Amino acid sequence: MPASVIGAGRMTDPTFPPDGTIVRLNTHTRRTGGRVLVGGAPIRVSRISAVAAERLPGRDLAVGDETSRALARYLLETGMGELLSASLPDVPLSMLTVVIPVRDRPTPLARLLASVPAGVAEVVVVDDGSVRPQAVARVVAEQGARLVKLPENRGPAAARNAGMSTAQTPYVAFVDSDVVLDEGALQTLLRHLIDPDVALVAPGVRGLRRERGTWLERYEDARSSLDLGPDASTVRPRSRVSWVSSTCLVARVSALGGGFDADLRVGEDVDLVWRLVAAGHRVTYDPTAIVRHEHRASLVAWMRRKFDYGTGAYGLGVRHPQDIAPVALPPWSIALLTVTLAQRPWSVPVGVGIVAAFAARISRRISHIPNRRSLAALLAAQGTVTTLVQGSALLVRHWWPLTIVLALGSKRVRRAALVAALGDAAIEYVRLRPRLDPVRFTLARRLDDVAYGAGVWWSSIRGRSAAALKPRVVRGNE
């Protein structure tokens, strides 16, 4: 079955954002000299007009006239800025239908239904071929929701589509059954859909509150695959936030077309996001809205879930071969990684030369920008860090089976893998400050990579496609 058709995008309203709306430069956008902005996806260096700069006295832009409105649209379209949902008017919950796919799991379902706010138009629970459907039906009846029963298990994508097809409202929320909604989460997400370009909004996903939990739950609290960080972001392929999870999504029904690709059991949420973006819509991640997810507590169930996430890479590789690459590297980054992995006496001076040449190239391209040399040096340094991080990820996550094979006969590969494994864990531990000791955090981090990477390799071999394993060479302004 081909992927579902997506509604046409780019419905830009010249009156949006409305007066009073605030667009904030995101944390990854740098402002220098008052008029120079550096950020976005792909990263760019922009010089705004003096009049526009006056409308942006700090990092917040308050929309109040056509100049500020045009600047706001530019910041949103480039990914340099994000709308503050608190500055947007409320959207009535009566315009929202909540769709919950479930297969058995009546206890978590009851917990979720109790957290759905009053005032939504309808709550639709789709029973996706439960083994004990009576238990699910009883919970649905007790909570006053509507039940849609599928005769057999078709997967979460098909179940969501079945629920969406019954919606009589312009907006729909898809919420997994192992989730609890924080107060105000759906209202916050709904506000973003006032923007006619936005088709889909996702919240921050945190773990359920527990006093201690298992060591794996504490690792997930800090480094869950579903937690995309504390910073709001426009979502698009090959950017800092390149996907969002279907754990909870609020969407514009008219933009979804047929919805999720029912052929995908894993990765259907990523596929939907990438198709929406390709069609000209915008997808937004707003972590000020929070939902709580019940993490796997046992080692076997946890690793199996990570493995399952990895298997989604094959289906995405077939549908989006340009976007699924494990890393995307420009030629200079490939050269830098090559000389670094060589670990020769000449590696450091040659590596410094590569970075210096890259900085000089940036400087020439931004010759119209004040202090261009210092800015170029900063961008080259950031690019170097990104290159080394991506190289480490290849060694210990995406390519770890190949790394092990090569390490058997190469001291340099063993040394590089050890530095990558320990360095990555140390950086993440300091950054995240988890409620877990460094040894168990490092163990969980590496098991996370092993399980995910195994899923990628297993699905790639089974499907006879290396799309999810091949790095992508980025050229020009890609």
N, C-alpha and C positions, 0 to 999 in steps of 0.2 A: 504494500500500500504506500503510495507516495505521501510525502509530508502534507499536512493540511494547508490549505490556502490561507494566507494572511491578508487581512484588509489593507488597503492602500494607506500609506503614511503621508507625512508632511502636510498636515492640515493647518499650518501655522496661522494663527489669528493675529493680525497686526495690532490688536488692542491688548494682547497678552505680553507680559504680565500686567495685571491691573495695578492702578495706583495704590501705593501702600505696601506692595509686595517687596520683600527683601531677598536679594540674591547675595550670597556670601562666597567670596573666593575660598575654594577648598584648601585643605591643609597642604596639598601638594602643589599649589600654585604660588609662585614667588613673585613679589612685586619689587621692582628696583627703580630708583630714580623717579618715582611718582607715576611715570607713564608707560613703563615697560612691564609686561606680564609674561611670565614663563611658566608653562604648565600645559594641561590638557592631554588629550589622547587622540592621535599621537602628539607628543610634546611639541610645542611651538613657542616661538618668541614673537610677541605682538607688541606694537607700540600704539597706544590709544591716543586719541586727540586730546588736546589740552582741555577742551570743554567737557569731554567724557571723564577725564581724570578729576575734574572738579566735582563731578557727581559721585565719585568714589573716594571719599576722604580717607577711608581706612580700608578695611576688608569687607565692609558691608555696603551694598548698593541699594538704596531705597528708591523704588520706582516712583517717579512723580511727573515726568514729562517724556516727550518723544526721544530725547537724547538718552536718558537713563533707561528707557524701555528698549531701545535698540542695543545698548551696551549689555543689558540683562540678557537679551536673546542671544547675543554673541557669546557671552560667558557660558550659557546653558548649552548651546550647540557645540562648543568646542570642548566642553567638559572642564573648563577652568572654574566654574562657579556652580553652586547648587542652591536651589530654592529652600528657604526656611519655611517648613510647613506651617509653623506657628503664625506666619504672616499671611497665610492664605485663608480665605473664608471657609467655614465649615460646609461639608456636603451632607445632606440628611442621610442617616443610616437606612431610611426607607427606600433609598435608591440602590441598595446593595443586597445581593443574594449570597449566602454563604454555602459553599459546596464542600462536603467532607467525604472523601473516599475512604472506605474501611473494609477490612477483611477480618472478621472476628474482632478481638480486642475490645470487648464491651466496656471494661472498666476505664481504660484511657479515654474512650469515646464519651462516656458519661462526664468525665472530668473536663474534657474540652467543651462539650455542650453547655456545661454550667458556666463557662467563662465567656461565652458569646454574648455580647451586649444586647440589652433589650432595644428594640426599635428597628432591627434589620427586617427587610421585607420578608425573608423566608430563610430557613435553614434546611438544606437538602442533604441527607445522608445517603450515599450510594453504596449499597452492600455489594461488594465485588466478589461474589461467590463464596460467602462465608461457609465454613464447615458446620457451624452452629448458628444459623441465621435467626433462630428464635431469641437468643440472648441479645443480639444487635437490635432486633425489632422491638424488644421490650424497652431497652434504653431509649430508643428513638421516640417511642410512644410516651414514655414518662417525661421526656424533656420537651414534648410538643413540636418536634421537628417532623419533616416529611421524609418518608423512606422510598428510595428507588432501588429495586432489586435487579441485579444482573443475573442471568441464569447460570453463568459460569464465570470463573476468574479470568478477567481480560487484562488486568494490570492497572496501575494507578492512572495512566494517561487516558485510557478508555473510560475509566470510572469518572474522572473529572469532566471529560467531554459529555458524558451522559447527564451529569448533573447540570452542566452549563446549558445544555439544550433545553432544559425546563425553565431556565431563568426568565423572568418577565421584567427584569430591571436592567438599566444601562451598565451597571457595574457588578462584578462577581468577585468573591474572595474564595480562593482555594486554600484549604487548611487541612493538613495531615492530622490523623486521629491521635498521634502521640504528642500533641502540642497543647499548651495552655496559653491563652491570649492575655497579655497584660492589659490593664485598664487603659482605654484610649488608643490602643494600637490600630484598630481598624479605622477609627476616625482620622488619625494622623495620616495614614496611607491614602485614604480617600481624597484628602485635600489636594494631593498631587495631581489627581485626574482632572482638576480644573484646567490644567494645561492641555490643550487639544493635541499636542504632539506626544504626550505621555500615554503609553498603552499599558504599562505594567509597572507596579511598584512592589518592592520587597522590604521587609523589616529586618532589624537585627535579630539573630537567633541565638539565644543563650540557653544554658542548661537549666533544668528544673532546680529550684532552690532546695538544697539538702545541707544538713549540718556538716557532714564529712563526705559520704559517698565512697565508692571504691577508688583506687588509684587511677583507674582508667577514666572514671567519671570526672575526677579532678583534672586529669589531662585534657579531657574534652571541654571542660569549663574554660580552660585557657586557650586551647588550640583545636577547637572543633572544625571539621571540614565545612560545616554550615555557617560558621561565624566569619563574616567578611570584614570584620574590623569596626572601629569606632567612628570612621569618617564617612559622611555622606558622599555619594558618587553617582555620576552617570555611568551606566553599564553598557559596555560594548566589547566586542572581541579584541584581544591583544592589548587590553588596557589594564590598569591596576585592579579594577573589579570587572572581570570579563564575563561573569555569569551570576545568577542568583538561583537559590534553591526553591523548589516547589513546596517546601515545608509550609510556607505561607506566602501567598501572592494575592494582590488586589489588582484587577484588570478591567479594562474597558472592553465590554463584550463585542462591540462593533469592530474592534481592531483585531480580534482573535481569529476570525474566520471559523474554520473547523476546529480550532484549538490545538491541543497537543497531538503529536504523532503517536498514534496508538500502537505502532510497530515497535516502539522503544519502551522497554521495561525499565531501563536506567538511562539517565541523561536526557530524558524528554523535556525537562525544564530548561536545560542549556540550549537544546535545539530550538525551543520556542523563543527564547530570548534572542538568539542569533538570527532567526528568521524575521522577528519583529524589527530588529535593528536594520537588517538588510532591506526591509520594506520601507524604511524611512521613519519609523517610530522611534520614540525615546523610551528607554527603560531606566528606572531610578531605584537606587538603594538608599533607604533612609533609616539609619540605626537608632534614631530617636523613638521610633516605634519598636517595641520589643515583644517577641513571643518566646515561650519557654519550651524547649524540646527535651524529651526523655532520652538521654543518651544510653547506648548499650553499656551494660555493667560488667558482663563476663568477657573474658579474653577471646573466646571462640566466636561469640556473636559479634563482638566489636571488629575483629579482624575480617570476619566474613562480610560485614557491611562495607569496610574499606575496600575489600576485594571487588565487591559488587560495583562500587563507585568507579573503580578502574576499568571494569568491563564495558562501561558506557562509552569509553573512548573510541571503540571500534565503530559503533553505529554513528557517532558524531563525525568520525573520520570519513566515512562514506558520504555523509551529507554536507560536511563543511571541511573539506580537506585543507583549505587555506587557514582555518582558524584553530584546528585541533592540535597543531604541532606542539610538542612539549616545551620548546623554547623558540623564540624568534630573535635571530641575531643578525646584525649588519656585518659586512665583511671585516671591518676593523675589529669587531668583537671576536670573530672566529680566529683571526690572526692572534689576538691577545691570548685567548684561551690555549691556542696551539703552543705558543712559546712558553706559557706558564706551565703547562703540563709536561713540556720537555724537561724542565728542571735542570737546565744546564747553566754553567757560569755566565753565559751571555743572555740568559732569559730575562734578567732584571733590566739591563740597559736597553735591550730590544723592546721589551714591554713598555718601558718609559717612553721610548721613541714612538711607538705606535700610538700611545695616548696623547703625546705631544702633537703628533701629526693630526690626530682627530680634533684636538682643541684648536689648532690653527685653521683647519677646514671650517669649523663652526664660526670662528672669528671672522673669516672672510664672508661667510653667508649672512652675518648680522652686522655688516659694516656700518649700517645706519643707526645702530644702537649705541648710546653712550656707555663707556666702560666695557666695551665689548670683549676685551681680552680677559678681564677677570670673570665675566659671565661665562665665556667660553671655557675657561679653566674649570669653573664650577660644574658646568654641564658635562664636561669630559670626566671629571671625578665621579659624578653620579652615574654616568654610563659605565665606568669601570667597575663600580660596586655592583651594578645590575648585572653586568657580564659575569662576574665571578659568582654571584648568587645563582644565576641560571646554569652556569657550568657545574656548580656543586649539586644542583637539583638533578641534572642529567646523571651524574655519577651514582648518587645514593637513592634516587627515587625512580626516575623513568627508565634508566638503563642499568639498574643494579645487577640483573643477571649477567649482562655483558661485562660489567665491572668486575664481578667475581671471577669470571673466566680469564679476563686479562690479568687480574691481580695474581693469579697462580704462577704466572711466568714473568711478572714485571714488578720490581721493587718500586719504581716510580708510580705505577698505578696504585699499588698498596698505600704508598705514602699520601698520594692525592686523595684517595678515598677516605683515609683516616682523618685527614685534615678537614675534608668536606663534612664528614659525619659529625665530628666533635665540634667543629667551628659553627656549623648550622645550629646544633643543639644549644651551644653556649649563648649565641646571639639571641635565639628565641627565648631562652630562659631568662636572660636579663631583660629583654623587651617585655615579656608577658608577666613575669613574676607570679608563676603558678603556685597553687597550694599543694606543692609536690616537691620532693627533694630532687636535686639535679640528676641523680643516677636513674631514678625511675622515669623522670621526664625524658631523659635521653633515650632510655630503652623504648618508651612509648613512641617517641618521635621516629625512631628507626623502624619499629614494627609497623607504624602507620605507613611509612614509605614502602616497606617491603610488601605489605598487603595490597596497597594501591598499584604499585608497579607490577606485581604478579597478575593482577586483573587486566591491566593494559596488555601485557605480553600474551596472556592466555587468549584474550579475545582477538588480538591481532593475528596470532598464529591460527586460531580456529577460522577466522574470516579471511585469512590469506591476504592481509593488507597491512602495510607498514606505515600508513598515513599518520597514526597516532604516536609513532616512534621517531619519525624523521624531523629533525630541526628544520626550521624555515629560515631561509636567507632573506633578510629585509633590505630592500634597496630604496633609495630616494626618500620620499616622505610617507612611506607606508607606516 
